[in-house]
């Protein structure tokens, strides 16, 4: 990893406020879109860029905001990579979000988030906290291939359970679904059943498939050659150089997804999930004003 002094930390896009404390990742997921060249990484992806002044920048940004809002993190780089164990910059930023009465929508694949469950709980009581977990593959052996340097799906479900015990709402990303690899009825049904059991608020799916861009595609295909001989050629025959690679089973899997979500009152439209994660109810803002 290497350290930089960032000029800013908080970005706004269509009314959504987000931050990335780190750039790059050490989880090693073979499908990671963040590897794509369009994101213009000027360093190796596993050489994590650390914005060492992130807490100071975040405090300055939140101090100047006239209206409370939700702060998102984890969309590009996981806030609970291995370096967080030592640096604890994510925790420091969460403390600042809690201090200034803002809400939080945080996304991860790592059980390291449990180290900060005390702060997440406090944010959820004083404002609003939504924890998002990515679940793609229930089979442990396959999970070790697809997501080699992070806890498996069963452990992530345990993390969701712990959040639910605290009353912290959770959103699951059931994406990507890799054609010919994890796009089975058994895999999808098992993951969805677990989501029902632990009481998730919403599940995000983008068409039961995968997207590949320059940079990401080459890394993914190299992993296919290593772990699934002949699979790269099957992809090329089926999809050519396409950006969107829907599973051949997409229609069937999506029907299962919608049926289970509808029967269990789980949000299933991405726009509904994003709206929920971006909304900070007025009552929370009023409570925060009284606390100041």
Backbone as a ProteinNet text record, in pm:
[ID]
protein_1_A
[PRIMARY]
XXXXXXXXXXXXXXXXXXXXXXXXXXXXXXXXXXXXXXXXXXXXXXXXXXXXXXXXXXXXXXXXXXXXXXXXXXXXXXXXXXXXXXXXXXXXXXXXXXXXXXXXXXXXXXXXXXXXXXXXXXXXXXXXXXXXXXXXXXXXXXXXXXXXXXXXXXXXXXXXXXXXXXXXXXXXXXXXXXXXXXXXXXXXXXXXXXXXXXXXXXXXXXXXXXXXXXXXXXXXXXXXXXXXXXXXXXXXXXXXXXXXXXXXXXXXXXXXXXXXXXXXXXXXXXXXXXXXXXXXXXXXXXXXXXXX
[TERTIARY]
84	0	87.5	29.4	102.3	6.3	61.4	-20.5	-19.4	-134.8	-145.9	-220.5	-195.2	-273.6	-380.5	-503.4	-611.9	-658.1	-713.7	-767	-911.6	-981.8	-1121.6	-1159.1	-1268.9	-1311.1	-1456.3	-1539	-1682.4	-1722.6	-1790.2	-1839.9	-1992	-2052	-2198.2	-2236.2	-2327.4	-2373.2	-2522.3	-2598.7	-2745.3	-2803.5	-2750.6	-2803.3	-2748.4	-2663.2	-2603.8	-2462.8	-2430.5	-2299.7	-2217.5	-2097.8	-2014.7	-1870.5	-1798.9	-1655.6	-1584.2	-1458.2	-1370.3	-1242	-1221.9	-1104.1	-981.4	-1006.5	-900.7	-930.3	-825.1	-840.6	-760.9	-828.8	-771.2	-832.2	-787.6	-844.4	-752.7	-755.8	-675.9	-762.7	-892.6	-980.1	-964	-917.2	-883.9	-1000.4	-1118.9	-1234.8	-1206.7	-1229.6	-1183	-1264.6	-1382.7	-1475	-1478	-1392.4	-1406	-1406.1	-1514.9	-1526.9	-1431.8	-1395.1	-1309.8	-1171.3	-1134.7	-1007.8	-1010	-1128.3	-1142.7	-1058.2	-1004.4	-915.4	-984.6	-1116.8	-1189.2	-1175	-1136.4	-1120	-980.8	-894.6	-765.8	-677	-660.5	-565.4	-423.6	-345.3	-207.6	-109.8	-163.2	-80.6	-141.2	-64	-119.1	-241.9	-341.7	-469.5	-453.9	-361.7	-342.5	-253.2	-191.1	-111.3	-206.4	-265	-375.7	-332.1	-404.5	-384.3	-465.2	-396.2	-458.8	-466.8	-586.9	-604.2	-589.6	-468	-437.6	-510.6	-545.2	-614.1	-765.6	-816.7	-961.1	-1045.3	-1012.4	-1096.2	-1101.4	-987.1	-985.6	-1069.3	-1057	-1135	-1284.1	-1319.5	-1460.9	-1519.4	-1445.4	-1496.2	-1517.4	-1425	-1439	-1561.1	-1584	-1697.8	-1830.2	-1838.4	-1964.9	-1994.8	-1891	-1910.9	-1977.8	-1945.2	-1994.8	-2131	-2180.2	-2309.2	-2423.6	-2517.1	-2629.8	-2739.3	-2745.9	-2851.5	-2791.2	-2842.6	-2796	-2835.9	-2756.8	-2785.3	-2719.4	-2743	-2676.4	-2540.1	-2439.9	-2306.6	-2282.4	-2249.1	-2224	-2075.6	-2038.2	-1900.1	-1894.8	-1797.3	-1779.5	-1816	-1864.8	-1908.7	-1791	-1679.3	-1562.5	-1454.9	-1426.3	-1323	-1377.9	-1360	-1414	-1349.6	-1430.4	-1373.6	-1313.6	-1329.5	-1276.8	-1178.3	-1084.4	-975.4	-877.7	-776.3	-680.7	-611.1	-581.4	-508.9	-591	-723.3	-807	-780.5	-734.2	-703.2	-601.3	-504.1	-398.5	-432.9	-483.6	-500.8	-625.8	-734.4	-861.8	-914.4	-889	-938.7	-1090.2	-1141.7	-1287.1	-1354.2	-1301.3	-1359.7	-1355.9	-1243.6	-1233.4	-1337.2	-1361.3	-1462.2	-1603.4	-1627.2	-1758.3	-1781.5	-1678	-1690.5	-1729.3	-1675.8	-1707.8	-1851.5	-1893.9	-2033.5	-2128.6	-2095.3	-2178.1	-2176.9	-2059.8	-2047.4	-2133.6	-2141.8	-2213.8	-2356.3	-2402.9	-2543.6	-2586.2	-2492.8	-2526.6	-2561.4	-2626.7	-2657.4	-2548.3	-2555.1	-2450.4	-2509.6	-2460.8	-2488.7	-2353	-2318	-2183.6	-2188.8	-2101.2	-2100.8	-1968.1	-1973.1	-1852.5	-1879.2	-1769.1	-1776.3	-1712.2	-1660.3	-1573.4	-1642.2	-1608.1	-1659.6	-1585.1	-1483.4	-1416.9	-1513.3	-1622.7	-1720.5	-1776.5	-1772.2	-1824	-1742.9	-1617.9	-1536.8	-1596.7	-1675.2	-1733	-1883.7	-1935.8	-2080.3	-2132.8	-2047.3	-2089.2	-2119.5	-2032.4	-2054.3	-2170.4	-2181	-2292.4	-2425.4	-2428.7	-2550	-2585	-2484.4	-2508.4	-2554.6	-2495.1	-2539	-2684	-2718.8	-2855.1	-2957.1	-2916.4	-3008.6	-3021.3	-2912.6	-2916.9	-2955.1	-2930.2	-2963.8	-3018.7	-2937.8	-2978.7	-2854.3	-2848	-2736.2	-2789.6	-2739.5	-2774.7	-2645.9	-2639.4	-2522.4	-2554.4	-2465.1	-2482.7	-2375.4	-2420.6	-2330.6	-2347.7	-2238.5	-2242.7	-2239.4	-2338.5	-2345.2	-2359.7	-2262.7	-2269.2	-2273.3	-2206.3	-2181.1	-2186	-2282.6	-2299.2	-2200.4	-2152.5	-2058.3	-1921.1	-1870.1	-1744.5	-1625.8	-1616.2	-1502	-1502.2	-1619.1	-1629.4	-1602.9	-1650.1	-1630.2	-1480.8	-1402.5	-1258.1	-1189.2	-1247.8	-1191.7	-1232.9	-1360.9	-1413.6	-1376.2	-1371.4	-1346.9	-1243.7	-1118	-1021.1	-972.1	-971.1	-905.6	-1002.9	-1124.4	-1226	-1312.2	-1383.8	-1463.4	-1570.7	-1612.5	-1707	-1850.2	-1938.2	-2077.5	-2145.4	-2119.5	-2184.3	-2146.1	-2020.2	-1975.9	-2041.1	-2056.3	-2121.7	-2267.7	-2331.4	-2469.6	-2473.9	-2372.9	-2364.5	-2349	-2272.8	-2259	-2394.2	-2470	-2603.8	-2690.9	-2682.8	-2760.9	-2726.6	-2597.6	-2556.6	-2610.6	-2612.5	-2669.6	-2819.1	-2887.3	-3031.2	-3063.5	-2978.9	-2999.5	-2996.6	-2919	-2908.9	-3016	-3094.9	-3194.7	-3137.1	-3017.3	-2953.4	-3002.4	-3070.3	-3123	-3010.7	-3037	-2935.6	-2990.5	-2901.8	-2929.6	-2827.1	-2871.3	-2781.3	-2767.9	-2643.6	-2614.6	-2592.5	-2683.1	-2667.1	-2612.7	-2492.3	-2430.9	-2279.2	-2200.4	-2245.5	-2278.4	-2362.5	-2390.3	-2315.2	-2221.5	-2128	-2183.5	-2203.1	-2254.5	-2173.6	-2244.6	-2186.6	-2107.6	-2111.8	-2030.4	-2116.2	-2178.4	-2263.3	-2409	-2445.4	-2580.8	-2675.3	-2678.3	-2764.2	-2885.1	-2990.7	-3112.3	-3081.7	-2999.7	-2967.2	-2894.3	-2796	-2719.3	-2806.9	-2884.5	-2968.3	-3073.8	-3138.3	-3243.8	-3189	-3071.1	-3011.8	-2977.7	-2915.8	-2880.8	-3006.8	-3106.9	-3231.5	-3301.8	-3300.4	-3362.7	-3294.5	-3162.2	-3088.6	-3120.7	-3138.5	-3177.3	-3313.2	-3404.7	-3537	-3523.1	-3443.5	-3428.2	-3374.5	-3276.9	-3215.1	-3284.5	-3382.7	-3465.7	-3404.5	-3342.8	-3286	-3396.8	-3362.4	-3458.6	-3478.8	-3369.8	-3377.9	-3265.1	-3285.5	-3183.3	-3168.7	-3044.2	-3015.3	-2961.1	-3025.6	-2978.8	-2979.9	-2876.9	-2871.4	-2874.8	-2985.3	-3006.6	-2945.2	-2904.1	-2848.2	-2738.6	-2634.3	-2524.6	-2400.7	-2315.7	-2184.2	-2156.4	-2077.6	-2028.8	-1877	-1822.9	-1678.1	-1634.4	-1530.9	-1471.6	-1322	-1259	-1115.3	-1042.8	-953.5	-883.9	-945	-1073	-1147.8	-1156.4	-1186.6	-1203.3	-1075.4	-961.3	-836.1	-805.8	-829.8	-804.9	-899.6	-1025.4	-1126	-1094	-1058.1	-1027.9	-903.2	-805.3	-686.6	-724.8	-818.3	-865.9	-944.1	-1021.9	-1094.1	-996.5	-891.7	-791.8	-726.6	-707	-641.2	-732.9	-858.3	-947.3	-1053.2	-1086.7	-1192.8	-1144.5	-1055.2	-999.2	-1108.7	-1094	-1190.2	-1305	-1321.2	-1435.1	-1420.4	-1297.9	-1278.7	-1327.1	-1291.9	-1334.4	-1486	-1547.1	-1694.2	-1755.2	-1695.9	-1742.6	-1729.9	-1615.3	-1591.4	-1688.2	-1712.4	-1808.8	-1948.9	-1984.9	-2121.3	-2143	-2044.7	-2065.7	-1976.5	-1876.5	-1785.2	-1715	-1719	-1653.1	-1755.5	-1873.1	-1984.4	-1952	-2015.3	-2004.3	-2095.9	-2219.1	-2315.1	-2319	-2303.8	-2302.1	-2410.1	-2534.3	-2641.1	-2628.6	-2663.2	-2664.2	-2768.7	-2740.6	-2844.2	-2966.4	-2947.7	-3057.6	-3121.1	-3090.9	-3130.3	-3281.3	-3361.3	-3507	-3559.5	-3515.5	-3559.8	-3515.3	-3389.7	-3336.4	-3405	-3435.6	-3501.6	-3644	-3712.2	-3846.7	-3841.1	-3742.1	-3724.7	-3697.4	-3609.7	-3573.5	-3696.4	-3773.8	-3891.9	-3995.1	-4015.4	-4116	-4082.7	-3957.9	-3918.1	-3923.4	-3877.8	-3881.4	-4024.7	-4109.1	-4248.7	-4320.4	-4296.4	-4363.8	-4318.1	-4200.3	-4144.9	-4127.2	-4193	-4193.3	-4052.1	-3967.4	-3830.7	-3820.8	-3764	-3745	-3656.9	-3698.1	-3622.7	-3588.8	-3643.4	-3607.1	-3486.2	-3379.1	-3261.4	-3293.5	-3383.8	-3415.3	-3480.5	-3560	-3620.7	-3515.3	-3422.4	-3315.4	-3227.4	-3191.7	-3107.6	-3180	-3307.7	-3384.4	-3386.9	-3408.6	-3409.7	-3274.8	-3165.8	-3033.1	-2994.8	-3060.1	-3024.5	-3114.2	-3220.3	-3316.1	-3279.9	-3270.8	-3256.1	-3384.2	-3469.5	-3600.6	-3590	-3690.6	-3691.8	-3680.1	-3741.9	-3739.6	-3597.4	-3511.8	-3372.3	-3302.2	-3329.8	-3267.3	-3308.2	-3435.7	-3483.8	-3417.7	-3405.7	-3338.7	-3194.5	-3127.3	-2988.6	-2978.4	-3075.9	-3075.8	-3090.9	-3177.4	-3194.2	-3068.8	-2992.1	-2871.6	-2757.4	-2762.5	-2651.7	-2652.6
-119.7	0	124.7	235	360.9	472.7	579.3	685.6	809.7	876.7	1003.7	1103.3	1230.1	1337.5	1377.2	1339.2	1366	1510.8	1561.7	1697.9	1702.5	1591.4	1585.3	1441.1	1418.4	1282.6	1257	1360	1341.4	1384.8	1295.2	1326.8	1324.7	1398	1399.7	1367.2	1272.2	1230.3	1201.9	1286.9	1273.7	1270.3	1356.4	1366.9	1265	1175.2	1075.1	1116.7	1103.3	1144.5	1020.5	1012.2	895.1	928.9	830.8	849.2	716.6	724.3	608.9	642.7	575.3	599	533.1	420.5	344.7	334.7	313.7	283.8	157.8	61.2	-69.6	-167.9	-294.8	-393.8	-515	-582.8	-703.3	-827.4	-817.4	-933.5	-1032.2	-985.3	-1075.8	-1134.9	-1075.6	-1128.9	-1128	-1239.2	-1252.5	-1168	-1121.2	-1050.1	-899.7	-846.8	-709.3	-603.8	-530.1	-424.2	-308.4	-289.4	-175.6	-185.1	-301.7	-316.4	-253.5	-218.8	-171.2	-47.1	-35.9	74.8	210.1	210.2	337.7	412.7	342.6	408.1	467.9	447.4	516.6	498.7	375.2	347	370.1	442.1	469.8	388.8	289.2	201	61.3	-42.7	-178.1	-186.4	-262.2	-265.3	-311.7	-406.1	-457.9	-367.5	-268.3	-170.5	-59.5	-76.7	7.8	152.5	241.9	384.7	424.3	475.1	510.3	662.2	713.7	857.4	885.2	909.3	916.5	1030.9	1134.9	1248.4	1240.8	1121.3	1105.1	1152.8	1118	1165.2	1317.4	1383.9	1530.4	1592	1536.3	1587.4	1564.7	1448.7	1418.9	1511.9	1535.5	1625.7	1765.6	1811.5	1944.2	1950.2	1844.8	1842.2	1837.2	1756.3	1743.2	1868.3	1932.8	2057.5	2164.4	2165	2270	2238.3	2115.9	2078.5	2132.4	2199.5	2259.6	2158.7	2051.7	1952.7	1814.3	1739.3	1603.7	1517.1	1412.2	1321.7	1187.6	1091.9	962.7	972.1	910.9	902	756.7	735.1	599.8	571.4	445.1	405.1	256.1	215.8	75	38.4	133.9	102	68.7	137.7	116.3	30.9	60.2	-13.3	-49.2	-174	-222.6	-148.2	-93.8	-19.7	-109.8	-242.5	-335.3	-434.7	-381.4	-463.5	-494.5	-572.8	-616.6	-499.2	-392.9	-279.8	-205.5	-220.8	-153.2	-206.1	-331.6	-387.9	-301.3	-251.6	-170.1	-21.5	27.9	171.9	226.4	151.2	187.6	322.8	357.1	483.7	480	363.4	351.2	378	319.6	341.4	490.4	556.3	698.7	780.6	744	815.7	787.8	664.9	633.5	714.3	731.3	810.7	954.8	1007.5	1144.4	1152.3	1054.4	1049.6	1045	964.3	957.2	1090.4	1150.1	1275.3	1386.8	1393.8	1503.7	1467.7	1349.8	1316.1	1280.2	1232	1189.7	1041.4	998.7	857.9	789.5	656.7	579.7	463.3	444.8	324.8	266.5	151.7	97.2	-41.5	-66.3	-191.4	-263.9	-396.3	-474.3	-620.8	-698.1	-844.1	-903	-817.8	-864.2	-866	-967.1	-973.2	-878.2	-808.3	-707.2	-596.4	-583.3	-479.6	-502.4	-625.9	-653.1	-580.9	-545.8	-470.8	-333.3	-283.2	-149.2	-152.8	-268.4	-279.1	-185.6	-151.5	-57.9	79.7	127.5	258.6	253.5	144.1	129.8	133.4	68.4	67	208.4	282.9	420.3	510	494.7	573.2	540.6	412.7	371.7	424.8	443.8	498.1	649.6	716.2	862.7	915.6	835.5	877	755.4	693.9	572.6	505	373.1	296.2	178.3	160.4	45.6	-26.9	-155.7	-237.2	-323	-317.4	-394.8	-503.1	-624.1	-738	-797.7	-833.9	-901.9	-1052.8	-1122.6	-1268.2	-1322.6	-1398.8	-1449.1	-1600.9	-1668.1	-1810.7	-1883.3	-1972.9	-2039.3	-2154	-2212.1	-2323.6	-2273.3	-2329.7	-2280.3	-2297	-2411.6	-2435.3	-2336.6	-2311.4	-2216.1	-2074.7	-2043.1	-1909.6	-1880.4	-1982.3	-1962.3	-1931.6	-1975.9	-1945.3	-1805.5	-1773.7	-1647.8	-1528.8	-1549	-1440.7	-1490.2	-1507.8	-1587.5	-1528.6	-1397.3	-1337.6	-1269.8	-1321	-1262	-1374.6	-1348.6	-1453.8	-1508.1	-1631.7	-1694.9	-1645.6	-1690.3	-1642.5	-1678	-1795.5	-1836.4	-1741.3	-1700.1	-1605.3	-1468.7	-1427.2	-1298.5	-1300.3	-1415.1	-1426.9	-1415	-1468.5	-1451.6	-1304.2	-1230.6	-1086.5	-1018.1	-1053.4	-995.2	-1025.9	-1148.3	-1185.3	-1097.3	-1069.3	-984.6	-842.8	-793.2	-661.3	-661	-766.5	-775.6	-778.3	-843.6	-848.2	-708.4	-618.6	-480.7	-390	-445.5	-363.8	-279.8	-314.7	-243.5	-305.3	-229.9	-287.8	-327.3	-432.5	-484.9	-497.6	-473.2	-491.8	-591	-685.8	-784.1	-756.5	-761.2	-756.7	-899.7	-953	-1088.2	-1074.6	-1025.4	-991	-983.9	-1025.6	-1074.8	-1224.4	-1264.1	-1404.7	-1442.9	-1534.3	-1565.1	-1676.9	-1648.7	-1750.7	-1880.4	-1994	-2128.7	-2162.3	-2074	-2097.1	-2099.5	-1986.4	-1984.4	-1952.2	-1965.1	-1929.1	-2048.1	-2116	-2233	-2201.6	-2273.3	-2259.2	-2287.6	-2390.1	-2427.7	-2314.4	-2254.4	-2147.6	-2026.7	-1982.3	-1864.5	-1889.3	-2005.5	-2037.2	-2045.1	-2103.8	-2116.4	-1980	-1894.5	-1761	-1681.9	-1687.6	-1614.1	-1667.3	-1797	-1855.4	-1806.5	-1795.1	-1743	-1595.5	-1520.5	-1380	-1367.8	-1455	-1456.7	-1491.4	-1592.6	-1640.2	-1531	-1454.6	-1353.9	-1217.8	-1204.9	-1084.7	-963.4	-979.7	-863	-770	-642.7	-541.5	-543.8	-562.9	-560.7	-641.6	-678.8	-753.1	-687.4	-659.4	-594	-695.5	-702.4	-785.2	-701.1	-717.3	-645.8	-743.5	-819	-899.8	-1038.1	-1089.1	-1223.7	-1245.5	-1166.7	-1179.4	-1108.3	-1073.7	-1017.6	-907.8	-808.6	-709.3	-717.6	-698.6	-702	-582.9	-513.7	-403	-427.4	-343.9	-355.9	-344.7	-434.1	-438.9	-543.9	-533.8	-633.1	-763.4	-753.6	-872.8	-958.7	-895.2	-969.5	-1044.3	-978.9	-1042	-1160.1	-1139.9	-1244.7	-1364.8	-1338.8	-1448.6	-1525.9	-1457	-1524.8	-1618.1	-1573.7	-1657.3	-1777.4	-1756.5	-1868.5	-1972.5	-1927.2	-2020.2	-2100.9	-2038.1	-2105.4	-2205.2	-2166.8	-2247.4	-2325.1	-2279.3	-2342.1	-2359.1	-2453.2	-2469.4	-2483	-2406.4	-2408.5	-2311.3	-2254.6	-2165.9	-2032.8	-1981.2	-1854.5	-1866.7	-1975.5	-1995.3	-2004.4	-2065.2	-2073.2	-1934.7	-1850.4	-1712	-1637.4	-1650.8	-1577.2	-1622.7	-1754.6	-1804.8	-1752.1	-1741.6	-1703.4	-1553	-1476.3	-1332.8	-1242.5	-1299.5	-1213.8	-1116.4	-986.6	-883.2	-795	-851.2	-774.2	-722.5	-610.6	-554.8	-629.3	-654.9	-725.7	-873.1	-960.2	-1104	-1168.7	-1168.1	-1229.9	-1381.7	-1442.3	-1587.9	-1643.9	-1757.5	-1823.1	-1860.6	-1869.9	-1903.4	-1779.5	-1661.5	-1536.1	-1526.6	-1562.2	-1549.1	-1637.2	-1760.6	-1852.8	-1804.4	-1763.1	-1718.9	-1591.2	-1501.3	-1376.8	-1404.2	-1499.4	-1535.8	-1589	-1672.1	-1723.5	-1609	-1520.1	-1403.4	-1318.3	-1282	-1197.8	-1269	-1397.1	-1472.7	-1476.6	-1510.2	-1519.7	-1382.9	-1279.5	-1145.3	-1098.2	-1117.1	-1072.8	-1146.3	-1276.8	-1357	-1320	-1259.7	-1230.8	-1081.3	-999.1	-853.5	-796.3	-842.8	-793.4	-704.2	-585.4	-496.9	-566	-559.3	-629	-542.2	-422.3	-332.5	-249.6	-246.1	-168.6	-24.6	39.2	179.2	197.2	98.5	106	91	-1	-21.8	101.8	161	280.2	397.5	410.5	518.6	502.9	379.7	353.5	387.2	348.8	373.3	520.4	597.5	739	830.5	775.4	857.7	864.7	985.2	1007.1	1073.3	999.7	1053.2	1182.2	1267.4	1397.4	1382.1	1277.5	1262.6	1247.8	1181.9	1167.4	1300.9	1378.9	1510.6	1598	1590.7	1671.2	1628.1	1493.8	1443.8	1494.5	1495.5	1541.3	1688	1767.7	1910.7	1934.5	1854.6	1871.4	1831.7	1738.8	1692	1791.4	1882.1	1976	2086.9
0	0	0	-40.6	-37.7	2.9	57.9	115.6	26.8	22.8	-48.9	39.3	11.2	72.6	-29.4	-3.8	-97.7	-87.1	-196.6	-196.5	-150.6	-167.3	-125	-98.3	-28	6.7	-27.6	-24.1	-43.8	-185	-256.3	-389.7	-388.9	-482.2	-494.1	-637.6	-653	-784.6	-778.8	-847.4	-850.1	-708.3	-623	-487.6	-389.6	-435.3	-348.3	-311.4	-184.8	-134.3	-100.9	-158.7	-136.8	-110.5	-56.1	-31.5	-49.8	-90.4	-96.8	-22.9	88.4	171.5	108.6	42.8	-22.7	-172.4	-252.1	-395.6	-427.1	-490.3	-512.5	-414.4	-420.8	-329.4	-321.7	-207	-187.4	-171.9	-196.7	-182.4	-297.9	-411.5	-520.5	-596.9	-589.8	-661.5	-811.9	-878.2	-1016.8	-1114.4	-1071.3	-1161.5	-1137.7	-1054.8	-1003.9	-1115.2	-1125.3	-1226.1	-1198	-1071.9	-1036.9	-1099.9	-1150.5	-1220.5	-1360	-1408.3	-1546.1	-1570.9	-1692	-1725.6	-1721.4	-1734.3	-1734.2	-1602.6	-1495.3	-1365.8	-1347.6	-1446.2	-1456.3	-1333.2	-1293	-1185.7	-1237.4	-1161.4	-1198.7	-1113.7	-1045.6	-963.1	-970.8	-938.9	-939.3	-847.2	-890.2	-819.4	-674.8	-651.3	-515.1	-429.5	-490.7	-415.9	-371.5	-255.8	-213.7	-192.5	-257.2	-233.3	-110	-10.6	117.4	129.5	142	162.8	312.4	351.5	494.3	565.2	490.3	551.4	533.5	504.6	482.6	600.8	724.1	835.6	845.9	828.2	836.9	724.8	604.1	491.6	512.5	565.7	588.7	693.9	801	905.2	849.5	770.5	709.7	619.6	541.9	449.9	525.4	630	704	786	835.4	909.6	824.6	695.9	607.6	546.9	568.2	509.3	593.7	527.9	600.2	629	551	569.1	586.4	684.1	704.9	586.2	559.8	449.1	477.8	388.2	396.5	327.8	388.2	330.4	291	164.2	116.1	101.9	123.7	100.7	69.6	-13.1	-46	-187.7	-266	-402	-493.9	-476.8	-563.1	-495.7	-371.2	-297.3	-159.2	-122.1	5.3	122.5	212.4	326.3	434.2	418.3	518.1	457.7	379.4	329.4	442.5	410.1	512	580.8	506.6	564.3	670	668	767.5	907.8	918.3	1049.7	1122.8	1048.1	1108	1106.6	993.9	975.2	1043.7	1038.1	1102.7	1056.4	931.1	877.6	858	821.6	808.5	941.2	1047.2	1179.9	1217.8	1189.9	1223.2	1146.8	1021.1	942.2	994.6	1038	1095.7	1223.6	1301.4	1424.7	1391.9	1283.4	1241.7	1191	1114.3	1067.2	1186	1284.6	1405.6	1480.2	1493.3	1569.1	1510.8	1377.6	1313.7	1273.3	1313.4	1296.6	1156.2	1073.9	937.9	935.7	827.8	809.1	728.5	720.4	655.9	577.4	453.9	374.8	336.6	394.2	379.9	318.4	221.6	146.9	164	188.3	208.9	178.9	168.2	165.5	291.4	378.5	485.9	622.6	701.6	838.2	931.6	881.2	964.5	1006.3	935.1	969.9	1109.6	1158.8	1293.3	1400.7	1370.9	1467.4	1495.4	1400.4	1413.9	1438.3	1478.3	1493.2	1602.5	1699.4	1803.9	1745.8	1656.3	1595.3	1496.6	1420.7	1327	1401.4	1514.7	1597.7	1643.5	1686.4	1733.6	1619.3	1501	1385.7	1352.5	1359.5	1325.8	1424.9	1549.6	1650.3	1640.4	1606.2	1601.4	1463.8	1360.5	1224.2	1150	1065.4	993.6	938.8	952.4	900	820.6	699.9	616.2	580.4	612.6	580.6	458.9	359.7	236.5	228.1	193.9	177.5	39.1	-25.6	-154	-131.6	-185.5	-177.6	-319.2	-364.6	-501.6	-510.5	-417.6	-435.4	-301.1	-284.4	-155.4	-136.5	-244.7	-236.7	-191.3	-82.2	-23.9	-117.3	-184.2	-273.4	-389.5	-446.2	-555.8	-507.3	-387.9	-331	-314.2	-275.9	-258.3	-390.2	-500.8	-632.1	-677.4	-661.6	-713.9	-626.6	-495.4	-398.5	-296.7	-338.1	-262.2	-130.9	-116.8	-0.1	95.8	101.2	187.8	242.6	351.2	415.3	320.4	343.3	252.3	275.5	189.5	192.9	324.3	376.4	502	614.4	617.9	720.5	699.4	576	548.5	594.3	578.9	626.3	778.2	845.8	991.5	1027.8	947.4	970.1	957.1	854.8	837.2	957.9	1008.2	1127.1	1245.8	1263.8	1375.9	1359.7	1237	1212	1243.7	1202	1225.6	1375.2	1452.9	1598.3	1658.9	1597.9	1646.4	1584.2	1493.5	1425.9	1313.7	1266.2	1155.1	1024.9	940.1	815.4	719.7	641.6	550.5	408.5	313.3	171.5	116.8	37.6	-23.3	-172.1	-220.3	-363.9	-409.8	-490.7	-543.5	-686.4	-692.5	-819.6	-802.9	-902.8	-1032.2	-1029.1	-1121.5	-1145.6	-1272.6	-1260	-1367.8	-1456.4	-1584	-1674.5	-1669.2	-1661.4	-1663.7	-1536.9	-1435.7	-1315.8	-1188.8	-1154.8	-1034.9	-1068.2	-1195.6	-1239.9	-1236.8	-1121.9	-1107.8	-1020.7	-1045.2	-964.9	-817.1	-792.5	-654.4	-582.6	-648.6	-585.4	-553.6	-650.9	-631.8	-525.2	-530.8	-434.5	-292.7	-278.2	-144.6	-86.5	-166.7	-118.3	-83.1	-169.3	-143.1	-18.1	2	120.9	248	242.3	356.5	380.6	272.5	286.8	355.4	318.3	382.2	529.9	558.2	696.8	788.8	741.3	828.5	819.7	731.2	730	665.1	547.1	480.1	431.1	419.9	376.5	225.2	150.1	4.6	-56.9	-183.1	-257.7	-394	-431.9	-559.3	-658.8	-775.8	-886.3	-1012.8	-1096.2	-1222.9	-1340	-1350	-1469.3	-1468	-1352.4	-1343.5	-1448.6	-1437.5	-1532.1	-1481.8	-1576.6	-1549.1	-1650.7	-1611.9	-1707.7	-1713.6	-1833.2	-1852.2	-1935.3	-1884.3	-1958.1	-1972.4	-2053	-2072.6	-1938.4	-1913.1	-1785.2	-1695.5	-1672.8	-1597.2	-1676.6	-1805.9	-1890.8	-1893.2	-1912	-1920.7	-1789.6	-1678.4	-1548.4	-1527	-1563.4	-1547	-1634.6	-1759.6	-1850.6	-1806.8	-1751.7	-1699.3	-1584.5	-1500.6	-1390.2	-1442.8	-1548.8	-1608.8	-1662.4	-1729.6	-1782.2	-1670.2	-1557.5	-1444.7	-1376.4	-1353.9	-1270.4	-1348.4	-1468.9	-1547.8	-1692.7	-1717.9	-1852.9	-1959.2	-2067.2	-2175.8	-2160.1	-2041	-2014.8	-2089.4	-2098.9	-2169.6	-2313.6	-2378.7	-2516.6	-2527.2	-2427.6	-2426.9	-2414.7	-2331.6	-2317.8	-2450.2	-2513.1	-2637.7	-2746.3	-2753	-2851.4	-2824.6	-2697.4	-2660	-2663.5	-2618.4	-2597.5	-2682.9	-2746.6	-2820.7	-2727.6	-2761.1	-2681.3	-2611.1	-2580.9	-2523.9	-2384.3	-2351.1	-2215.1	-2119.2	-2159.9	-2076.4	-2115	-2013.8	-2036.3	-1949.6	-1994.4	-1915.3	-1914.6	-1801.6	-1794.6	-1891.1	-1955.7	-2035.8	-1952.6	-1819.8	-1728.9	-1667.5	-1721	-1656.4	-1632.9	-1732.5	-1718.3	-1606.6	-1604.3	-1499	-1361.7	-1351.9	-1223.2	-1175.3	-1268.3	-1230.5	-1180.8	-1240.8	-1193.2	-1051.1	-1024.6	-888.4	-792	-832.7	-751.9	-719	-819.6	-797.4	-711.9	-735.8	-660.4	-511.7	-480.2	-339.9	-271.8	-341.4	-282.8	-260.8	-358.7	-346.4	-233.6	-222.4	-119.1	21.2	32	164.9	191.7	108.1	127.8	134.5	42.7	31.8	-91.3	-76.9	-191.5	-296.1	-422.3	-525.9	-646.3	-653.4	-763.2	-719.4	-800.3	-760.9	-724.9	-802	-773.3	-636.8	-593	-460	-351.5	-373.2	-275.1	-264	-378.9	-376.8	-313.1	-340.7	-278.9	-127.2	-81.9	61.8	124.5	56.8	113.9	110.9	26.7	13.1	95.1	152.6	227	374.4	425.3	568.8	616.6	686	724.5	804.4	789.1	857.1	1007.1	1060.9	1206.6	1257.8	1177.3	1218.4	1213.5	1110.2	1101.3	1218.7	1258.1	1370	1499.2	1518	1637.3	1644.8	1530.7	1526.9	1561.5	1515.4	1544.9	1694.4	1759.3	1903.4	1980.3	1921.6	1990.6	1982.1	1881.1	1861	1967.5
[MASK]
++++++++++++++++++++++++++++++++++++++++++++++++++++++++++++++++++++++++++++++++++++++++++++++++++++++++++++++++++++++++++++++++++++++++++++++++++++++++++++++++++++++++++++++++++++++++++++++++++++++++++++++++++++++++++++++++++++++++++++++++++++++++++++++++++++++++++++++++++++++++++++++++++++

